[in-house]
Each structure stands twice: as structure tokens, then as C-alpha cells.
Amino acid sequence: MVSPYAIGGREMATLMMKPMVSDYLEVVTGGGELELRIEQFRLAAGSPVIGKSIEELQIRQRTGTSVLAIRKPGGTFDTNPDPGTLLEENDVLITAGTPEEISSLESMINDAAGGS
């Protein structure tokens, strides 16, 4: 069950205990509309990124998104993936970026040409 009181309480605690985090969130939300998105992408068979590393793909440099975590098909999470981590079929990438950056990553993941 989602409790708005619990959510509001956590937000108030963050404001008090971690003011710089709150300031950062205010900046990335543009003072209202959220600019930073957290998204997930499942790597389907045939994706051109499968078998390549985060570093090799230059995900951050080419799309602007950050890979926050990778959920492996067995259910384990790599919460701070090394740049050398190879991406595998059915991995789920947890990413952060602006809507434009997320769109760019989605194109890279789905592009038949491999985003080259």
C-alpha cells in the first residue's frame, strides 16, 4: 500500500537531514517539472549492445545517461556496474537521464545498426 503520509514524511526528513540532496533535486526538477528520469530497459535478443561492455559502448559519452544498476536474469543486482561489465540478453539496465538522453539510449539499445 502506498501511504502519502509516509512519502511526505520521508521528503520532510530528507529536507531537514540532507539539504544538499534536496537542493540538487530542486535543480534537476527545474523547480517543478521533473527533468531527470529513472528508466529501465530489458535487453532483448538481437539488441546490438549485447556482448559489449558499458565502456565499449560509451553509453554516458554518447547518450548522456548513467547506468545506475544492472539486474541480471537470475534476479541479482549489480548496483554500481564496472565500465567493463558485459551486457547480456535479458539484463535490465536501470538508468538516469533527461528525457532526451533516455530516448538516445533507447535508440542505441534498439538500433539495428548498433548506434554506430
Jmol script that loads the backbone (N, CA, C; Angstrom):
load data "model"
ATOM      1  N   MET A   1       0.838  -1.170   0.000  1.00  0.00           N
ATOM      2  CA  MET A   1       0.000   0.000   0.000  1.00  0.00           C
ATOM      3  C   MET A   1       0.890   1.242   0.000  1.00  0.00           C
ATOM      4  N   VAL A   2       0.525   2.244  -0.779  1.00  0.00           N
ATOM      5  CA  VAL A   2       1.256   3.496  -0.847  1.00  0.00           C
ATOM      6  C   VAL A   2       0.609   4.482   0.117  1.00  0.00           C
ATOM      7  N   SER A   3       1.400   4.998   1.031  1.00  0.00           N
ATOM      8  CA  SER A   3       0.903   5.953   2.010  1.00  0.00           C
ATOM      9  C   SER A   3       1.454   7.340   1.701  1.00  0.00           C
ATOM     10  N   PRO A   4       0.580   8.283   1.349  1.00  0.00           N
ATOM     11  CA  PRO A   4       1.072   9.640   1.090  1.00  0.00           C
ATOM     12  C   PRO A   4       1.704  10.262   2.326  1.00  0.00           C
ATOM     13  N   TYR A   5       1.259   9.846   3.507  1.00  0.00           N
ATOM     14  CA  TYR A   5       1.849  10.366   4.743  1.00  0.00           C
ATOM     15  C   TYR A   5       3.297   9.900   4.885  1.00  0.00           C
ATOM     16  N   ALA A   6       3.542   8.637   4.563  1.00  0.00           N
ATOM     17  CA  ALA A   6       4.908   8.106   4.644  1.00  0.00           C
ATOM     18  C   ALA A   6       5.808   8.787   3.621  1.00  0.00           C
ATOM     19  N   ILE A   7       5.304   8.978   2.409  1.00  0.00           N
ATOM     20  CA  ILE A   7       6.086   9.637   1.367  1.00  0.00           C
ATOM     21  C   ILE A   7       6.407  11.072   1.783  1.00  0.00           C
ATOM     22  N   GLY A   8       5.386  11.779   2.273  1.00  0.00           N
ATOM     23  CA  GLY A   8       5.587  13.154   2.729  1.00  0.00           C
ATOM     24  C   GLY A   8       6.559  13.236   3.893  1.00  0.00           C
ATOM     25  N   GLY A   9       6.472  12.277   4.800  1.00  0.00           N
ATOM     26  CA  GLY A   9       7.378  12.240   5.945  1.00  0.00           C
ATOM     27  C   GLY A   9       8.818  12.023   5.523  1.00  0.00           C
ATOM     28  N   ARG A  10       9.029  11.108   4.580  1.00  0.00           N
ATOM     29  CA  ARG A  10      10.389  10.868   4.075  1.00  0.00           C
ATOM     30  C   ARG A  10      10.931  12.120   3.401  1.00  0.00           C
ATOM     31  N   GLU A  11      10.088  12.794   2.631  1.00  0.00           N
ATOM     32  CA  GLU A  11      10.517  14.009   1.933  1.00  0.00           C
ATOM     33  C   GLU A  11      10.901  15.095   2.938  1.00  0.00           C
ATOM     34  N   MET A  12      10.111  15.256   3.976  1.00  0.00           N
ATOM     35  CA  MET A  12      10.422  16.257   5.000  1.00  0.00           C
ATOM     36  C   MET A  12      11.713  15.912   5.736  1.00  0.00           C
ATOM     37  N   ALA A  13      11.924  14.636   6.024  1.00  0.00           N
ATOM     38  CA  ALA A  13      13.159  14.208   6.686  1.00  0.00           C
ATOM     39  C   ALA A  13      14.366  14.479   5.797  1.00  0.00           C
ATOM     40  N   THR A  14      14.233  14.223   4.496  1.00  0.00           N
ATOM     41  CA  THR A  14      15.323  14.495   3.564  1.00  0.00           C
ATOM     42  C   THR A  14      15.643  15.985   3.535  1.00  0.00           C
ATOM     43  N   LEU A  15      14.611  16.816   3.510  1.00  0.00           N
ATOM     44  CA  LEU A  15      14.813  18.258   3.520  1.00  0.00           C
ATOM     45  C   LEU A  15      15.615  18.703   4.736  1.00  0.00           C
ATOM     46  N   MET A  16      15.322  18.109   5.870  1.00  0.00           N
ATOM     47  CA  MET A  16      15.981  18.509   7.114  1.00  0.00           C
ATOM     48  C   MET A  16      17.374  17.895   7.260  1.00  0.00           C
ATOM     49  N   MET A  17      17.507  16.631   6.924  1.00  0.00           N
ATOM     50  CA  MET A  17      18.750  15.911   7.186  1.00  0.00           C
ATOM     51  C   MET A  17      19.760  16.005   6.038  1.00  0.00           C
ATOM     52  N   LYS A  18      19.262  16.188   4.836  1.00  0.00           N
ATOM     53  CA  LYS A  18      20.140  16.214   3.667  1.00  0.00           C
ATOM     54  C   LYS A  18      19.751  17.381   2.770  1.00  0.00           C
ATOM     55  N   PRO A  19      20.011  18.597   3.213  1.00  0.00           N
ATOM     56  CA  PRO A  19      19.563  19.756   2.439  1.00  0.00           C
ATOM     57  C   PRO A  19      20.209  19.858   1.057  1.00  0.00           C
ATOM     58  N   MET A  20      21.458  19.390   0.896  1.00  0.00           N
ATOM     59  CA  MET A  20      22.109  19.466  -0.424  1.00  0.00           C
ATOM     60  C   MET A  20      21.441  18.513  -1.413  1.00  0.00           C
ATOM     61  N   VAL A  21      20.992  17.356  -0.919  1.00  0.00           N
ATOM     62  CA  VAL A  21      20.253  16.428  -1.777  1.00  0.00           C
ATOM     63  C   VAL A  21      18.969  17.101  -2.242  1.00  0.00           C
ATOM     64  N   SER A  22      18.289  17.746  -1.330  1.00  0.00           N
ATOM     65  CA  SER A  22      17.049  18.445  -1.689  1.00  0.00           C
ATOM     66  C   SER A  22      17.316  19.568  -2.675  1.00  0.00           C
ATOM     67  N   ASP A  23      18.416  20.319  -2.470  1.00  0.00           N
ATOM     68  CA  ASP A  23      18.773  21.383  -3.409  1.00  0.00           C
ATOM     69  C   ASP A  23      19.049  20.812  -4.793  1.00  0.00           C
ATOM     70  N   TYR A  24      19.785  19.689  -4.838  1.00  0.00           N
ATOM     71  CA  TYR A  24      20.085  19.043  -6.120  1.00  0.00           C
ATOM     72  C   TYR A  24      18.801  18.628  -6.826  1.00  0.00           C
ATOM     73  N   LEU A  25      17.901  17.992  -6.084  1.00  0.00           N
ATOM     74  CA  LEU A  25      16.635  17.556  -6.686  1.00  0.00           C
ATOM     75  C   LEU A  25      15.828  18.743  -7.198  1.00  0.00           C
ATOM     76  N   GLU A  26      15.895  19.860  -6.509  1.00  0.00           N
ATOM     77  CA  GLU A  26      15.207  21.069  -6.969  1.00  0.00           C
ATOM     78  C   GLU A  26      15.793  21.548  -8.298  1.00  0.00           C
ATOM     79  N   VAL A  27      17.132  21.472  -8.423  1.00  0.00           N
ATOM     80  CA  VAL A  27      17.789  21.886  -9.667  1.00  0.00           C
ATOM     81  C   VAL A  27      17.395  20.964 -10.818  1.00  0.00           C
ATOM     82  N   VAL A  28      17.479  19.641 -10.619  1.00  0.00           N
ATOM     83  CA  VAL A  28      17.199  18.727 -11.724  1.00  0.00           C
ATOM     84  C   VAL A  28      15.719  18.653 -12.055  1.00  0.00           C
ATOM     85  N   THR A  29      14.875  19.070 -11.134  1.00  0.00           N
ATOM     86  CA  THR A  29      13.451  19.084 -11.459  1.00  0.00           C
ATOM     87  C   THR A  29      13.049  20.401 -12.104  1.00  0.00           C
ATOM     88  N   GLY A  30      13.992  21.325 -12.220  1.00  0.00           N
ATOM     89  CA  GLY A  30      13.681  22.593 -12.850  1.00  0.00           C
ATOM     90  C   GLY A  30      12.666  23.400 -12.046  1.00  0.00           C
ATOM     91  N   GLY A  31      12.622  23.158 -10.755  1.00  0.00           N
ATOM     92  CA  GLY A  31      11.701  23.889  -9.902  1.00  0.00           C
ATOM     93  C   GLY A  31      10.265  23.442 -10.065  1.00  0.00           C
ATOM     94  N   GLY A  32      10.028  22.368 -10.737  1.00  0.00           N
ATOM     95  CA  GLY A  32       8.660  21.903 -10.920  1.00  0.00           C
ATOM     96  C   GLY A  32       8.621  20.610 -11.708  1.00  0.00           C
ATOM     97  N   GLU A  33       8.692  20.722 -13.029  1.00  0.00           N
ATOM     98  CA  GLU A  33       8.609  19.536 -13.880  1.00  0.00           C
ATOM     99  C   GLU A  33       9.913  18.750 -13.825  1.00  0.00           C
ATOM    100  N   LEU A  34       9.792  17.469 -13.579  1.00  0.00           N
ATOM    101  CA  LEU A  34      10.962  16.612 -13.439  1.00  0.00           C
ATOM    102  C   LEU A  34      11.699  16.482 -14.767  1.00  0.00           C
ATOM    103  N   GLU A  35      12.990  16.826 -14.750  1.00  0.00           N
ATOM    104  CA  GLU A  35      13.835  16.694 -15.932  1.00  0.00           C
ATOM    105  C   GLU A  35      14.643  15.410 -15.911  1.00  0.00           C
ATOM    106  N   LEU A  36      14.910  14.900 -14.733  1.00  0.00           N
ATOM    107  CA  LEU A  36      15.694  13.674 -14.602  1.00  0.00           C
ATOM    108  C   LEU A  36      14.747  12.493 -14.531  1.00  0.00           C
ATOM    109  N   ARG A  37      14.993  11.494 -15.354  1.00  0.00           N
ATOM    110  CA  ARG A  37      14.151  10.306 -15.382  1.00  0.00           C
ATOM    111  C   ARG A  37      14.976   9.087 -14.991  1.00  0.00           C
ATOM    112  N   ILE A  38      14.353   8.200 -14.256  1.00  0.00           N
ATOM    113  CA  ILE A  38      14.936   6.896 -13.967  1.00  0.00           C
ATOM    114  C   ILE A  38      14.127   5.907 -14.800  1.00  0.00           C
ATOM    115  N   GLU A  39      14.804   5.172 -15.663  1.00  0.00           N
ATOM    116  CA  GLU A  39      14.126   4.241 -16.571  1.00  0.00           C
ATOM    117  C   GLU A  39      14.791   2.880 -16.509  1.00  0.00           C
ATOM    118  N   GLN A  40      14.070   1.887 -17.013  1.00  0.00           N
ATOM    119  CA  GLN A  40      14.622   0.539 -17.118  1.00  0.00           C
ATOM    120  C   GLN A  40      14.475   0.052 -18.547  1.00  0.00           C
ATOM    121  N   PHE A  41      15.479  -0.684 -18.983  1.00  0.00           N
ATOM    122  CA  PHE A  41      15.479  -1.249 -20.333  1.00  0.00           C
ATOM    123  C   PHE A  41      15.900  -2.704 -20.258  1.00  0.00           C
ATOM    124  N   ARG A  42      15.033  -3.602 -20.729  1.00  0.00           N
ATOM    125  CA  ARG A  42      15.388  -5.018 -20.826  1.00  0.00           C
ATOM    126  C   ARG A  42      16.063  -5.225 -22.174  1.00  0.00           C
ATOM    127  N   LEU A  43      17.209  -5.891 -22.164  1.00  0.00           N
ATOM    128  CA  LEU A  43      17.959  -6.137 -23.392  1.00  0.00           C
ATOM    129  C   LEU A  43      17.422  -7.394 -24.059  1.00  0.00           C
ATOM    130  N   ALA A  44      16.657  -7.195 -25.100  1.00  0.00           N
ATOM    131  CA  ALA A  44      16.035  -8.296 -25.833  1.00  0.00           C
ATOM    132  C   ALA A  44      17.046  -8.945 -26.778  1.00  0.00           C
ATOM    133  N   ALA A  45      16.754 -10.187 -27.142  1.00  0.00           N
ATOM    134  CA  ALA A  45      17.588 -10.900 -28.114  1.00  0.00           C
ATOM    135  C   ALA A  45      17.717 -10.047 -29.367  1.00  0.00           C
ATOM    136  N   GLY A  46      18.908  -9.969 -29.897  1.00  0.00           N
ATOM    137  CA  GLY A  46      19.137  -9.205 -31.116  1.00  0.00           C
ATOM    138  C   GLY A  46      19.540  -7.761 -30.884  1.00  0.00           C
ATOM    139  N   SER A  47      19.504  -7.291 -29.635  1.00  0.00           N
ATOM    140  CA  SER A  47      19.939  -5.921 -29.367  1.00  0.00           C
ATOM    141  C   SER A  47      21.420  -5.806 -29.708  1.00  0.00           C
ATOM    142  N   PRO A  48      21.804  -4.744 -30.398  1.00  0.00           N
ATOM    143  CA  PRO A  48      23.207  -4.597 -30.790  1.00  0.00           C
ATOM    144  C   PRO A  48      24.158  -4.330 -29.628  1.00  0.00           C
ATOM    145  N   VAL A  49      23.648  -4.084 -28.435  1.00  0.00           N
ATOM    146  CA  VAL A  49      24.530  -3.825 -27.296  1.00  0.00           C
ATOM    147  C   VAL A  49      24.930  -5.100 -26.559  1.00  0.00           C
ATOM    148  N   ILE A  50      24.240  -6.207 -26.829  1.00  0.00           N
ATOM    149  CA  ILE A  50      24.530  -7.471 -26.154  1.00  0.00           C
ATOM    150  C   ILE A  50      25.936  -7.940 -26.515  1.00  0.00           C
ATOM    151  N   GLY A  51      26.671  -8.347 -25.476  1.00  0.00           N
ATOM    152  CA  GLY A  51      28.036  -8.825 -25.672  1.00  0.00           C
ATOM    153  C   GLY A  51      29.076  -7.722 -25.654  1.00  0.00           C
ATOM    154  N   LYS A  52      28.641  -6.487 -25.463  1.00  0.00           N
ATOM    155  CA  LYS A  52      29.561  -5.352 -25.403  1.00  0.00           C
ATOM    156  C   LYS A  52      29.566  -4.795 -23.980  1.00  0.00           C
ATOM    157  N   SER A  53      30.640  -4.117 -23.643  1.00  0.00           N
ATOM    158  CA  SER A  53      30.745  -3.535 -22.307  1.00  0.00           C
ATOM    159  C   SER A  53      30.179  -2.111 -22.304  1.00  0.00           C
ATOM    160  N   ILE A  54      29.875  -1.644 -21.105  1.00  0.00           N
ATOM    161  CA  ILE A  54      29.409  -0.269 -20.934  1.00  0.00           C
ATOM    162  C   ILE A  54      30.467   0.693 -21.478  1.00  0.00           C
ATOM    163  N   GLU A  55      31.721   0.394 -21.190  1.00  0.00           N
ATOM    164  CA  GLU A  55      32.830   1.238 -21.650  1.00  0.00           C
ATOM    165  C   GLU A  55      32.949   1.222 -23.175  1.00  0.00           C
ATOM    166  N   GLU A  56      32.879   0.048 -23.751  1.00  0.00           N
ATOM    167  CA  GLU A  56      32.980  -0.087 -25.210  1.00  0.00           C
ATOM    168  C   GLU A  56      31.866   0.683 -25.911  1.00  0.00           C
ATOM    169  N   LEU A  57      30.680   0.642 -25.343  1.00  0.00           N
ATOM    170  CA  LEU A  57      29.534   1.336 -25.935  1.00  0.00           C
ATOM    171  C   LEU A  57      29.576   2.835 -25.692  1.00  0.00           C
ATOM    172  N   GLN A  58      30.376   3.272 -24.730  1.00  0.00           N
ATOM    173  CA  GLN A  58      30.472   4.689 -24.354  1.00  0.00           C
ATOM    174  C   GLN A  58      29.081   5.274 -24.092  1.00  0.00           C
ATOM    175  N   ILE A  59      28.324   4.559 -23.267  1.00  0.00           N
ATOM    176  CA  ILE A  59      26.925   4.942 -23.018  1.00  0.00           C
ATOM    177  C   ILE A  59      26.816   6.366 -22.504  1.00  0.00           C
ATOM    178  N   ARG A  60      27.576   6.697 -21.494  1.00  0.00           N
ATOM    179  CA  ARG A  60      27.471   8.057 -20.934  1.00  0.00           C
ATOM    180  C   ARG A  60      27.924   9.116 -21.929  1.00  0.00           C
ATOM    181  N   GLN A  61      29.029   8.850 -22.614  1.00  0.00           N
ATOM    182  CA  GLN A  61      29.560   9.829 -23.563  1.00  0.00           C
ATOM    183  C   GLN A  61      28.626  10.031 -24.760  1.00  0.00           C
ATOM    184  N   ARG A  62      28.023   8.945 -25.246  1.00  0.00           N
ATOM    185  CA  ARG A  62      27.201   9.022 -26.461  1.00  0.00           C
ATOM    186  C   ARG A  62      25.755   9.404 -26.203  1.00  0.00           C
ATOM    187  N   THR A  63      25.234   9.073 -24.999  1.00  0.00           N
ATOM    188  CA  THR A  63      23.816   9.346 -24.756  1.00  0.00           C
ATOM    189  C   THR A  63      23.576  10.333 -23.620  1.00  0.00           C
ATOM    190  N   GLY A  64      24.538  10.459 -22.705  1.00  0.00           N
ATOM    191  CA  GLY A  64      24.364  11.321 -21.545  1.00  0.00           C
ATOM    192  C   GLY A  64      23.740  10.613 -20.353  1.00  0.00           C
ATOM    193  N   THR A  65      23.276   9.395 -20.546  1.00  0.00           N
ATOM    194  CA  THR A  65      22.645   8.661 -19.446  1.00  0.00           C
ATOM    195  C   THR A  65      23.695   7.974 -18.575  1.00  0.00           C
ATOM    196  N   SER A  66      23.314   7.732 -17.334  1.00  0.00           N
ATOM    197  CA  SER A  66      24.147   6.986 -16.403  1.00  0.00           C
ATOM    198  C   SER A  66      23.493   5.638 -16.153  1.00  0.00           C
ATOM    199  N   VAL A  67      24.285   4.577 -16.203  1.00  0.00           N
ATOM    200  CA  VAL A  67      23.787   3.252 -15.842  1.00  0.00           C
ATOM    201  C   VAL A  67      23.969   3.116 -14.343  1.00  0.00           C
ATOM    202  N   LEU A  68      22.855   3.121 -13.620  1.00  0.00           N
ATOM    203  CA  LEU A  68      22.885   3.053 -12.162  1.00  0.00           C
ATOM    204  C   LEU A  68      23.035   1.628 -11.662  1.00  0.00           C
ATOM    205  N   ALA A  69      22.409   0.693 -12.360  1.00  0.00           N
ATOM    206  CA  ALA A  69      22.426  -0.705 -11.927  1.00  0.00           C
ATOM    207  C   ALA A  69      22.076  -1.596 -13.104  1.00  0.00           C
ATOM    208  N   ILE A  70      22.422  -2.863 -12.957  1.00  0.00           N
ATOM    209  CA  ILE A  70      22.034  -3.888 -13.929  1.00  0.00           C
ATOM    210  C   ILE A  70      21.419  -5.032 -13.142  1.00  0.00           C
ATOM    211  N   ARG A  71      20.212  -5.404 -13.529  1.00  0.00           N
ATOM    212  CA  ARG A  71      19.586  -6.579 -12.920  1.00  0.00           C
ATOM    213  C   ARG A  71      19.792  -7.747 -13.872  1.00  0.00           C
ATOM    214  N   LYS A  72      20.444  -8.757 -13.366  1.00  0.00           N
ATOM    215  CA  LYS A  72      20.744  -9.943 -14.162  1.00  0.00           C
ATOM    216  C   LYS A  72      19.513 -10.850 -14.224  1.00  0.00           C
ATOM    217  N   PRO A  73      19.420 -11.700 -15.254  1.00  0.00           N
ATOM    218  CA  PRO A  73      18.260 -12.587 -15.390  1.00  0.00           C
ATOM    219  C   PRO A  73      17.985 -13.443 -14.153  1.00  0.00           C
ATOM    220  N   GLY A  74      19.008 -13.786 -13.380  1.00  0.00           N
ATOM    221  CA  GLY A  74      18.823 -14.579 -12.169  1.00  0.00           C
ATOM    222  C   GLY A  74      18.235 -13.791 -11.011  1.00  0.00           C
ATOM    223  N   GLY A  75      18.099 -12.477 -11.181  1.00  0.00           N
ATOM    224  CA  GLY A  75      17.500 -11.641 -10.145  1.00  0.00           C
ATOM    225  C   GLY A  75      18.480 -10.842  -9.322  1.00  0.00           C
ATOM    226  N   THR A  76      19.782 -11.058  -9.529  1.00  0.00           N
ATOM    227  CA  THR A  76      20.765 -10.288  -8.770  1.00  0.00           C
ATOM    228  C   THR A  76      20.931  -8.900  -9.372  1.00  0.00           C
ATOM    229  N   PHE A  77      21.304  -7.947  -8.527  1.00  0.00           N
ATOM    230  CA  PHE A  77      21.554  -6.581  -8.966  1.00  0.00           C
ATOM    231  C   PHE A  77      23.028  -6.257  -8.847  1.00  0.00           C
ATOM    232  N   ASP A  78      23.585  -5.635  -9.864  1.00  0.00           N
ATOM    233  CA  ASP A  78      24.901  -5.016  -9.798  1.00  0.00           C
ATOM    234  C   ASP A  78      24.601  -3.529  -9.646  1.00  0.00           C
ATOM    235  N   THR A  79      24.709  -3.016  -8.415  1.00  0.00           N
ATOM    236  CA  THR A  79      24.258  -1.653  -8.142  1.00  0.00           C
ATOM    237  C   THR A  79      25.273  -0.575  -8.488  1.00  0.00           C
ATOM    238  N   ASN A  80      26.439  -0.962  -8.880  1.00  0.00           N
ATOM    239  CA  ASN A  80      27.438   0.002  -9.337  1.00  0.00           C
ATOM    240  C   ASN A  80      28.289  -0.682 -10.394  1.00  0.00           C
ATOM    241  N   PRO A  81      27.698  -0.890 -11.583  1.00  0.00           N
ATOM    242  CA  PRO A  81      28.396  -1.699 -12.588  1.00  0.00           C
ATOM    243  C   PRO A  81      29.711  -1.083 -13.045  1.00  0.00           C
ATOM    244  N   ASP A  82      30.702  -1.934 -13.123  1.00  0.00           N
ATOM    245  CA  ASP A  82      32.017  -1.552 -13.623  1.00  0.00           C
ATOM    246  C   ASP A  82      31.893  -1.244 -15.117  1.00  0.00           C
ATOM    247  N   PRO A  83      32.658  -0.284 -15.636  1.00  0.00           N
ATOM    248  CA  PRO A  83      32.596   0.010 -17.066  1.00  0.00           C
ATOM    249  C   PRO A  83      32.895  -1.195 -17.953  1.00  0.00           C
ATOM    250  N   GLY A  84      33.663  -2.158 -17.441  1.00  0.00           N
ATOM    251  CA  GLY A  84      33.996  -3.351 -18.213  1.00  0.00           C
ATOM    252  C   GLY A  84      32.911  -4.408 -18.210  1.00  0.00           C
ATOM    253  N   THR A  85      31.814  -4.168 -17.505  1.00  0.00           N
ATOM    254  CA  THR A  85      30.726  -5.142 -17.422  1.00  0.00           C
ATOM    255  C   THR A  85      30.135  -5.406 -18.803  1.00  0.00           C
ATOM    256  N   LEU A  86      30.086  -6.685 -19.174  1.00  0.00           N
ATOM    257  CA  LEU A  86      29.483  -7.067 -20.455  1.00  0.00           C
ATOM    258  C   LEU A  86      27.973  -7.162 -20.294  1.00  0.00           C
ATOM    259  N   LEU A  87      27.254  -6.613 -21.253  1.00  0.00           N
ATOM    260  CA  LEU A  87      25.797  -6.656 -21.237  1.00  0.00           C
ATOM    261  C   LEU A  87      25.335  -7.950 -21.880  1.00  0.00           C
ATOM    262  N   GLU A  88      24.344  -8.582 -21.249  1.00  0.00           N
ATOM    263  CA  GLU A  88      23.854  -9.874 -21.702  1.00  0.00           C
ATOM    264  C   GLU A  88      22.361  -9.810 -22.001  1.00  0.00           C
ATOM    265  N   GLU A  89      21.913 -10.750 -22.832  1.00  0.00           N
ATOM    266  CA  GLU A  89      20.489 -10.847 -23.146  1.00  0.00           C
ATOM    267  C   GLU A  89      19.673 -10.966 -21.859  1.00  0.00           C
ATOM    268  N   ASN A  90      18.586 -10.238 -21.793  1.00  0.00           N
ATOM    269  CA  ASN A  90      17.659 -10.182 -20.659  1.00  0.00           C
ATOM    270  C   ASN A  90      18.188  -9.436 -19.438  1.00  0.00           C
ATOM    271  N   ASP A  91      19.361  -8.812 -19.536  1.00  0.00           N
ATOM    272  CA  ASP A  91      19.764  -7.871 -18.495  1.00  0.00           C
ATOM    273  C   ASP A  91      18.756  -6.732 -18.502  1.00  0.00           C
ATOM    274  N   VAL A  92      18.536  -6.139 -17.339  1.00  0.00           N
ATOM    275  CA  VAL A  92      17.703  -4.942 -17.253  1.00  0.00           C
ATOM    276  C   VAL A  92      18.598  -3.814 -16.768  1.00  0.00           C
ATOM    277  N   LEU A  93      18.744  -2.793 -17.615  1.00  0.00           N
ATOM    278  CA  LEU A  93      19.538  -1.632 -17.244  1.00  0.00           C
ATOM    279  C   LEU A  93      18.649  -0.646 -16.508  1.00  0.00           C
ATOM    280  N   ILE A  94      19.095  -0.178 -15.359  1.00  0.00           N
ATOM    281  CA  ILE A  94      18.422   0.886 -14.620  1.00  0.00           C
ATOM    282  C   ILE A  94      19.264   2.132 -14.879  1.00  0.00           C
ATOM    283  N   THR A  95      18.654   3.142 -15.498  1.00  0.00           N
ATOM    284  CA  THR A  95      19.403   4.293 -15.970  1.00  0.00           C
ATOM    285  C   THR A  95      18.790   5.606 -15.492  1.00  0.00           C
ATOM    286  N   ALA A  96      19.581   6.666 -15.559  1.00  0.00           N
ATOM    287  CA  ALA A  96      19.112   8.001 -15.204  1.00  0.00           C
ATOM    288  C   ALA A  96      19.556   8.975 -16.284  1.00  0.00           C
ATOM    289  N   GLY A  97      18.653   9.887 -16.634  1.00  0.00           N
ATOM    290  CA  GLY A  97      18.982  10.910 -17.617  1.00  0.00           C
ATOM    291  C   GLY A  97      17.772  11.777 -17.906  1.00  0.00           C
ATOM    292  N   THR A  98      17.986  12.773 -18.723  1.00  0.00           N
ATOM    293  CA  THR A  98      16.877  13.615 -19.155  1.00  0.00           C
ATOM    294  C   THR A  98      16.033  12.825 -20.150  1.00  0.00           C
ATOM    295  N   PRO A  99      14.835  13.272 -20.452  1.00  0.00           N
ATOM    296  CA  PRO A  99      14.036  12.557 -21.458  1.00  0.00           C
ATOM    297  C   PRO A  99      14.772  12.383 -22.792  1.00  0.00           C
ATOM    298  N   GLU A 100      15.522  13.391 -23.211  1.00  0.00           N
ATOM    299  CA  GLU A 100      16.261  13.304 -24.477  1.00  0.00           C
ATOM    300  C   GLU A 100      17.376  12.267 -24.387  1.00  0.00           C
ATOM    301  N   GLU A 101      18.076  12.249 -23.251  1.00  0.00           N
ATOM    302  CA  GLU A 101      19.155  11.279 -23.060  1.00  0.00           C
ATOM    303  C   GLU A 101      18.616   9.854 -23.016  1.00  0.00           C
ATOM    304  N   ILE A 102      17.506   9.679 -22.323  1.00  0.00           N
ATOM    305  CA  ILE A 102      16.879   8.360 -22.237  1.00  0.00           C
ATOM    306  C   ILE A 102      16.453   7.892 -23.623  1.00  0.00           C
ATOM    307  N   SER A 103      15.907   8.804 -24.414  1.00  0.00           N
ATOM    308  CA  SER A 103      15.496   8.474 -25.783  1.00  0.00           C
ATOM    309  C   SER A 103      16.701   8.052 -26.620  1.00  0.00           C
ATOM    310  N   SER A 104      17.818   8.739 -26.430  1.00  0.00           N
ATOM    311  CA  SER A 104      19.042   8.405 -27.153  1.00  0.00           C
ATOM    312  C   SER A 104      19.534   7.007 -26.780  1.00  0.00           C
ATOM    313  N   LEU A 105      19.480   6.673 -25.487  1.00  0.00           N
ATOM    314  CA  LEU A 105      19.883   5.330 -25.050  1.00  0.00           C
ATOM    315  C   LEU A 105      18.945   4.283 -25.620  1.00  0.00           C
ATOM    316  N   GLU A 106      17.657   4.569 -25.604  1.00  0.00           N
ATOM    317  CA  GLU A 106      16.686   3.619 -26.158  1.00  0.00           C
ATOM    318  C   GLU A 106      16.987   3.343 -27.628  1.00  0.00           C
ATOM    319  N   SER A 107      17.352   4.378 -28.378  1.00  0.00           N
ATOM    320  CA  SER A 107      17.724   4.184 -29.783  1.00  0.00           C
ATOM    321  C   SER A 107      18.963   3.318 -29.907  1.00  0.00           C
ATOM    322  N   MET A 108      19.946   3.553 -29.034  1.00  0.00           N
ATOM    323  CA  MET A 108      21.165   2.747 -29.067  1.00  0.00           C
ATOM    324  C   MET A 108      20.860   1.278 -28.808  1.00  0.00           C
ATOM    325  N   ILE A 109      20.006   1.021 -27.837  1.00  0.00           N
ATOM    326  CA  ILE A 109      19.671  -0.354 -27.470  1.00  0.00           C
ATOM    327  C   ILE A 109      18.901  -1.055 -28.574  1.00  0.00           C
ATOM    328  N   ASN A 110      18.053  -0.322 -29.274  1.00  0.00           N
ATOM    329  CA  ASN A 110      17.181  -0.917 -30.275  1.00  0.00           C
ATOM    330  C   ASN A 110      17.651  -0.744 -31.714  1.00  0.00           C
ATOM    331  N   ASP A 111      18.671   0.054 -31.941  1.00  0.00           N
ATOM    332  CA  ASP A 111      19.143   0.374 -33.291  1.00  0.00           C
ATOM    333  C   ASP A 111      19.771  -0.847 -33.946  1.00  0.00           C
ATOM    334  N   ALA A 112      19.240  -1.261 -35.061  1.00  0.00           N
ATOM    335  CA  ALA A 112      19.755  -2.439 -35.781  1.00  0.00           C
ATOM    336  C   ALA A 112      21.195  -2.229 -36.228  1.00  0.00           C
ATOM    337  N   ALA A 113      21.589  -0.949 -36.397  1.00  0.00           N
ATOM    338  CA  ALA A 113      22.960  -0.661 -36.826  1.00  0.00           C
ATOM    339  C   ALA A 113      23.921  -0.575 -35.642  1.00  0.00           C
ATOM    340  N   GLY A 114      23.392  -0.738 -34.409  1.00  0.00           N
ATOM    341  CA  GLY A 114      24.249  -0.716 -33.238  1.00  0.00           C
ATOM    342  C   GLY A 114      24.618   0.678 -32.783  1.00  0.00           C
ATOM    343  N   GLY A 115      23.927   1.696 -33.290  1.00  0.00           N
ATOM    344  CA  GLY A 115      24.192   3.056 -32.867  1.00  0.00           C
ATOM    345  C   GLY A 115      25.519   3.590 -33.365  1.00  0.00           C
ATOM    346  N   SER A 116      26.082   2.947 -34.379  1.00  0.00           N
ATOM    347  CA  SER A 116      27.394   3.366 -34.887  1.00  0.00           C
ATOM    348  C   SER A 116      27.285   4.565 -35.781  1.00  0.00           C
TER     349      SER A 116
END
end "model"
wireframe off; spacefill off
backbone 0.3
color backbone group
